[in-house]
Amino acid sequence: MFRSDELHRTLLEAIDEALFLFGLGVRDVTYYYCESRYGAKRDEIPFKLNCFLDCLYEIYGLAAKMIEAQIIKQLEVKLRVKVGVESLTECLNRLKSYVEVNNERPWGLA
């Protein structure tokens, strides 16, 4: 059975990897700013996704869309699925719906 905490862990890994693609400084500054400005620590991001996304757009402006797309891409790679959306929120909603309905790992999550 697939649990939501596994999806949260996978999301955090995808965020780490996506931010790191833009550099260690980008990752560290993003997490620092998200915690200090929005009160959302790294481990809380799955529960405070809107705060995290607001933080991205506040720091990086339109470039945040590229970061968001990279996070979705990392999730798709990790879960071996093509979600086919541009919004991280919509991506997670689709994944959560699948898990709730089917009560199993989405599309081959190892």
Long-range contacts (C-beta under 8 A, 24 or more apart in sequence): 1-103, 1-104, 2-99, 2-103, 2-104, 2-105, 2-106, 2-109, 4-96, 4-99, 6-105, 6-109, 7-46, 7-92, 7-95, 7-96, 7-99, 7-106, 8-46, 8-47, 10-75, 10-78, 10-79, 10-109, 11-45, 11-46, 11-75, 11-92, 12-42, 12-43, 12-45, 12-46, 13-74, 13-78, 14-71, 14-74, 14-75, 14-78, 15-45, 15-52, 15-71, 15-74, 17-74, 18-67, 18-70, 18-71, 18-73, 18-74, 19-67, 21-70, 22-67, 22-70, 29-59, 30-55, 30-56, 30-59, 33-58, 33-59, 49-88, 49-89, 49-92, 50-89, 53-88, 53-89, 78-109, 79-106, 79-107, 79-108, 79-109, 80-107, 80-108, 80-109, 81-106, 81-107, 81-108
